[in-house]
Every structure is written in C-alpha cells, then in structure tokens.
Amino acid sequence: MSKPAAYVSADYLRKAAELTKTLKLRTYELMDIKPGAQLLDAGCGPGIDTIALAKLIDNAGHVYGIDIDIDKDMLTEANVLAENENLQDRITHQFAEILKLPFDTDQMDACRAERLFQVLPFSIDKEQVVDELLRVVKPAGRIVLADTDWATASVDFENSNFERKLMNFFSETMRPNGYAGRQFFRMLKQRALNNIEIEIFPMMVTDYEQTPFGDWLCSEAIEKGIATRVEMMNWKETLVKYNDKDEFYCTVNMVLVSGENI
C-alpha cells in the first residue's frame, strides 16, 4: 500500500510522544489494567505504547498492537523495541484491516486508539471503526479514544485571517479527519456506553520544527491554490524568525474520551 499524503513517520511519532506524555499516561490509567489483562492498541505505529502497556501487565496478560499496512518498517521497529526490552512474549504487533480486526468478539479487557482516527482514509466510515473496536472489547471493558481537534490549532502570526485560512486548510484537507477529537463524545454517547468521561489536553509548542506547519503545509497550500508562493514564503520566514528568537508559539487541543462497553 502506498503512503498517503497524511502519512507520518516513526520518527515524527516518537517526537510527538514526548509532547503527549501526560495524555498517554492518562490513557493507560483509564484502561483500568488488571493482572492478566488482554489489551489492544489500535494504530500502534512503532510500538511506543505497546511497550509501555506491556510493562503494566503480568506474564498472564498480553498486548496486541495493530496497524495498517503502509510502512512495514514501522512494525519491524516495534518488534525490535519489544525484544530490546525483553517484552516480546507479552506483545504481538501485526498488520490488520481496521474494519475487520483479527480478534474474537469480547476478547479484550481494554482498547485504546490515540491519533488514529485523524489519519484514517476518507473512505473509511469512522462510526464503523468505533463499532469494530467495541466488538472486540468485553462487556464492561474499557475503550479509550484520544485524538486532536485541529480546529483548535492556533499559531501566533501577524495576519490572523491568513493564519485562520491555513489552519482550516490543514484541518479539512491535510488531515483525512482533522476534527476527530471532537467526535468521540457523541459517538460513545450514541452507543450508550457506561461511565463516559471526557478530558481536554492542551498541547503548547514553542519550537517551529516540532509542528506540521512548515515545508509540508507550505507546499500543499501552494499546490492547492490556497496561498501564493510569496505568501507562504512570508509565513515560513516570519515563523522561523520567531523561532530563532525563542518567540514561536503554537497550541492545539487533544480530546480524550473513555467509557465502559455495554
């Protein structure tokens, strides 16, 4: 499978993980992990979270990490990391179809998906994805969903109207589902899950290089006719200047929603 425009590398995911440590730890807490737990990390990437989860279970438990078949090296890296941590017996990494998971109904004690929904292709019905995740979770088992609401992205830039146009373009075009975070509460409420909780995690970034608003945004905005080359050159030069002076500022909200399966 070819990599989509919204593809992110393992290196990007590792850097993003540093910014989302608090949120990650909270997702683990909300999974309510017990001895012998069977856990699913949907969209596991290079194994950052499967490794962390494997350290929270005993030898009777198991962590399953699934990802779509885009970057074979990603799961290879995850397996190497598991071996380096001597956790390979507690973890299985595998490719899977997100709408046809290779697990039995009611197999998992808990499931998490972090920043998965925003990169799912336009063609995949996100409601069906939630249903499939819930299918494999036991009654009273936990589902924990975390993702970005890119509509909340804000960059300090001299022309706020232009900045808003770029942020809307990023949310609606450069992310297959840029508003994923805001949708989870409604989807879990519609399925009548028990004990639904919702939490907001603001992410502040003061390093321009750690945002997706550099060369990628510039090239896409020019190609799609959202902005001229001159406008995007000014965008980049201004933000680089701020960054060089330690004045760059960007923020976005991540939304964390959890509940108990019925």
Secondary structure per residue as TSV (DSSP state, phi and psi in degrees):
chain	resnum	aa	ss	phi	psi
A	1	M	-	360.0	132.3
A	2	S	-	-75.4	154.1
A	3	K	-	-77.2	130.1
A	4	P	-	-75.2	168.3
A	5	A	T	-61.0	-29.2
A	6	A	T	-84.4	3.8
A	7	Y	-	-60.1	140.2
A	8	V	-	-122.9	144.7
A	9	S	-	-84.5	167.6
A	10	A	H	-62.6	-36.9
A	11	D	H	-63.2	-41.9
A	12	Y	H	-62.1	-42.4
A	13	L	H	-64.3	-37.4
A	14	R	H	-65.5	-42.3
A	15	K	H	-66.6	-40.4
A	16	A	H	-65.0	-33.2
A	17	A	H	-61.7	-33.1
A	18	E	H	-64.5	-32.4
A	19	L	H	-80.8	-17.9
A	20	T	T	-116.0	24.4
A	21	K	H	-55.5	-46.9
A	22	T	H	-62.5	-43.5
A	23	L	H	-63.6	-43.7
A	24	K	H	-58.7	-47.5
A	25	L	H	-60.1	-37.0
A	26	R	H	-67.8	-37.3
A	27	T	H	-63.2	-37.9
A	28	Y	H	-64.9	-42.4
A	29	E	H	-60.5	-42.6
A	30	L	H	-71.5	-16.1
A	31	M	T	-74.1	-13.6
A	32	D	T	51.7	59.2
A	33	I	-	-74.2	126.8
A	34	K	-	-113.1	163.7
A	35	P	T	-55.4	137.0
A	36	G	T	77.8	10.9
A	37	A	-	-65.2	143.7
A	38	Q	E	-104.7	118.3
A	39	L	E	-122.3	147.0
A	40	L	E	-122.3	128.5
A	41	D	E	-111.8	106.0
A	42	A	E	-88.9	119.2
A	43	G	T	85.3	52.1
A	44	C	-	-75.9	-18.6
A	45	G	T	55.8	-134.3
A	46	P	T	-82.2	15.1
A	47	G	T	87.6	16.9
A	48	I	H	-58.0	-44.9
A	49	D	H	-88.6	-31.1
A	50	T	H	-64.3	-36.5
A	51	I	H	-63.9	-46.7
A	52	A	H	-62.2	-41.6
A	53	L	H	-68.1	-37.7
A	54	A	H	-62.6	-26.9
A	55	K	T	-77.4	-11.1
A	56	L	T	-100.0	-2.5
A	57	I	S	-115.5	167.5
A	58	D	-	-96.1	-176.0
A	59	N	T	-66.3	-18.3
A	60	A	T	-80.4	-15.5
A	61	G	-	-91.5	173.7
A	62	H	E	-154.7	144.7
A	63	V	E	-113.9	128.7
A	64	Y	E	-110.6	125.0
A	65	G	E	-113.6	125.9
A	66	I	E	-120.1	148.6
A	67	D	E	-147.1	160.9
A	68	I	-	-83.4	156.3
A	69	D	T	-81.1	74.6
A	70	I	T	-113.4	-48.7
A	71	D	-	-125.6	97.8
A	72	K	H	-62.1	-30.8
A	73	D	H	-66.3	-24.8
A	74	M	H	-61.5	-48.9
A	75	L	H	-75.0	-29.0
A	76	T	H	-60.4	-43.1
A	77	E	H	-64.1	-39.0
A	78	A	H	-62.7	-41.8
A	79	N	H	-67.2	-38.7
A	80	V	H	-63.8	-41.9
A	81	L	H	-62.6	-41.2
A	82	A	H	-62.7	-40.8
A	83	E	H	-66.6	-40.5
A	84	N	H	-62.3	-31.5
A	85	E	T	-90.5	1.8
A	86	N	T	57.5	40.4
A	87	L	-	-118.8	11.1
A	88	Q	G	-60.8	-26.2
A	89	D	G	-76.4	-16.2
A	90	R	G	-100.5	-4.9
A	91	I	E	-130.6	138.5
A	92	T	E	-124.5	120.4
A	93	H	E	-104.8	133.3
A	94	Q	E	-155.5	156.0
A	95	F	E	-80.2	148.1
A	96	A	-	-158.1	155.6
A	97	E	B	-82.0	125.6
A	98	I	T	-65.6	-23.5
A	99	L	T	-96.5	2.6
A	100	K	B	-147.0	71.5
A	101	L	-	-68.4	141.6
A	102	P	S	-83.4	46.1
A	103	F	S	-132.1	155.3
A	104	D	-	-71.8	155.8
A	105	T	T	-62.3	137.9
A	106	D	T	62.2	32.5
A	107	Q	-	-85.6	-34.5
A	108	M	E	-96.7	142.0
A	109	D	E	-79.4	-27.3
A	110	A	E	-160.1	153.5
A	111	C	E	-138.3	142.2
A	112	R	E	-130.9	150.9
A	113	A	E	-143.5	115.9
A	114	E	E	-118.3	122.3
A	115	R	S	56.8	28.0
A	116	L	-	-86.1	-47.0
A	117	F	G	-64.7	-31.2
A	118	Q	G	-68.8	-20.3
A	119	V	G	-107.4	0.2
A	120	L	S	-65.1	138.7
A	121	P	-	-55.9	151.7
A	122	F	T	-54.1	-32.6
A	123	S	T	-73.1	-15.0
A	124	I	S	-90.2	128.0
A	125	D	-	-74.2	113.3
A	126	K	H	-67.2	-29.9
A	127	E	H	-64.4	-39.8
A	128	Q	H	-67.0	-32.6
A	129	V	H	-63.1	-45.0
A	130	V	H	-60.1	-44.0
A	131	D	H	-61.5	-39.2
A	132	E	H	-70.0	-38.3
A	133	L	H	-63.1	-42.7
A	134	L	H	-67.2	-29.9
A	135	R	H	-58.7	-39.6
A	136	V	T	-87.3	-5.0
A	137	V	E	-95.1	134.9
A	138	K	E	-62.7	155.5
A	139	P	E	-55.7	134.0
A	140	A	E	72.9	0.2
A	141	G	E	-73.6	162.4
A	142	R	E	-100.0	140.3
A	143	I	E	-120.6	133.0
A	144	V	E	-129.1	118.6
A	145	L	E	-119.9	129.5
A	146	A	E	-135.8	132.8
A	147	D	E	-161.6	171.4
A	148	T	E	-88.4	142.9
A	149	D	E	-104.5	94.1
A	150	W	E	-67.6	-10.9
A	151	A	E	-66.1	-19.5
A	152	T	E	-88.4	-1.1
A	153	A	E	-63.8	135.4
A	154	S	E	-143.0	127.9
A	155	V	E	-121.8	130.8
A	156	D	-	-68.6	109.3
A	157	F	-	-144.4	147.4
A	158	E	S	-62.8	-31.5
A	159	N	-	-107.6	96.9
A	160	S	H	-66.9	-34.1
A	161	N	H	-63.7	-41.8
A	162	F	H	-67.4	-41.0
A	163	E	H	-61.4	-41.7
A	164	R	H	-63.6	-39.6
A	165	K	H	-62.6	-42.3
A	166	L	H	-68.2	-40.2
A	167	M	H	-66.3	-38.9
A	168	N	H	-65.1	-40.6
A	169	F	H	-62.0	-44.7
A	170	F	I	-61.3	-46.6
A	171	S	I	-64.1	-40.5
A	172	E	I	-96.6	-18.9
A	173	T	I	-120.3	-42.6
A	174	M	I	-83.9	-16.5
A	175	R	S	-112.0	128.6
A	176	P	T	-58.9	-31.4
A	177	N	T	-144.3	70.7
A	178	G	T	-67.0	-14.1
A	179	Y	T	-106.3	22.8
A	180	A	H	-54.3	-44.7
A	181	G	H	-56.6	-38.4
A	182	R	H	-75.1	-13.2
A	183	Q	H	-88.6	-19.5
A	184	F	H	-64.2	-42.4
A	185	F	H	-58.3	-48.2
A	186	R	H	-60.4	-44.9
A	187	M	H	-65.4	-38.8
A	188	L	H	-74.0	-35.3
A	189	K	H	-64.9	-39.6
A	190	Q	H	-65.1	-24.2
A	191	R	T	-95.8	8.0
A	192	A	T	57.1	37.7
A	193	L	-	-66.5	156.5
A	194	N	E	-91.5	152.5
A	195	N	E	50.4	50.1
A	196	I	E	-72.3	132.2
A	197	E	E	-124.1	145.4
A	198	I	E	-132.3	133.2
A	199	E	E	-136.8	148.3
A	200	I	E	-113.3	133.3
A	201	F	E	-121.5	102.3
A	202	P	E	-73.1	133.8
A	203	M	E	-111.5	116.9
A	204	M	E	-105.6	132.8
A	205	V	E	-126.2	130.3
A	206	T	-	-118.1	18.7
A	207	D	-	-126.2	111.2
A	208	Y	G	-54.1	-35.3
A	209	E	G	-68.8	-16.8
A	210	Q	G	-93.2	8.0
A	211	T	S	-108.8	162.0
A	212	P	S	-90.3	18.7
A	213	F	-	-103.2	22.3
A	214	G	S	-97.8	-123.3
A	215	D	H	-59.7	-38.9
A	216	W	H	-61.5	-50.0
A	217	L	H	-62.1	-42.2
A	218	C	H	-59.9	-49.3
A	219	S	H	-66.7	-40.4
A	220	E	H	-67.5	-41.6
A	221	A	H	-63.8	-39.3
A	222	I	H	-68.6	-45.8
A	223	E	H	-62.4	-38.4
A	224	K	T	-87.4	1.0
A	225	G	T	75.3	19.1
A	226	I	S	-74.8	-32.8
A	227	A	S	-149.6	160.0
A	228	T	-	-83.5	164.7
A	229	R	H	-60.5	-38.5
A	230	V	H	-64.6	-42.4
A	231	E	H	-63.6	-42.3
A	232	M	H	-73.3	-29.4
A	233	M	H	-64.9	-40.8
A	234	N	H	-66.2	-40.7
A	235	W	H	-55.2	-53.6
A	236	K	H	-66.8	-44.5
A	237	E	H	-62.4	-39.1
A	238	T	H	-65.8	-45.3
A	239	L	H	-71.2	-34.7
A	240	V	H	-64.5	-40.2
A	241	K	H	-61.5	-46.7
A	242	Y	H	-58.6	-43.4
A	243	N	H	-63.0	-42.1
A	244	D	H	-63.6	-27.0
A	245	K	T	-97.1	9.5
A	246	D	T	59.0	37.4
A	247	E	-	-115.2	-0.6
A	248	F	-	-69.2	140.0
A	249	Y	-	-143.3	132.5
A	250	C	E	-147.5	145.7
A	251	T	E	-144.8	154.6
A	252	V	E	-157.2	151.3
A	253	N	E	-99.2	137.6
A	254	M	E	-106.5	143.8
A	255	V	E	-113.6	131.1
A	256	L	E	-119.1	120.0
A	257	V	E	-127.6	135.2
A	258	S	E	-138.0	161.4
A	259	G	E	-168.9	171.2
A	260	E	E	-101.9	131.6
A	261	N	-	-64.9	152.8
A	262	I	-	-96.2	360.0
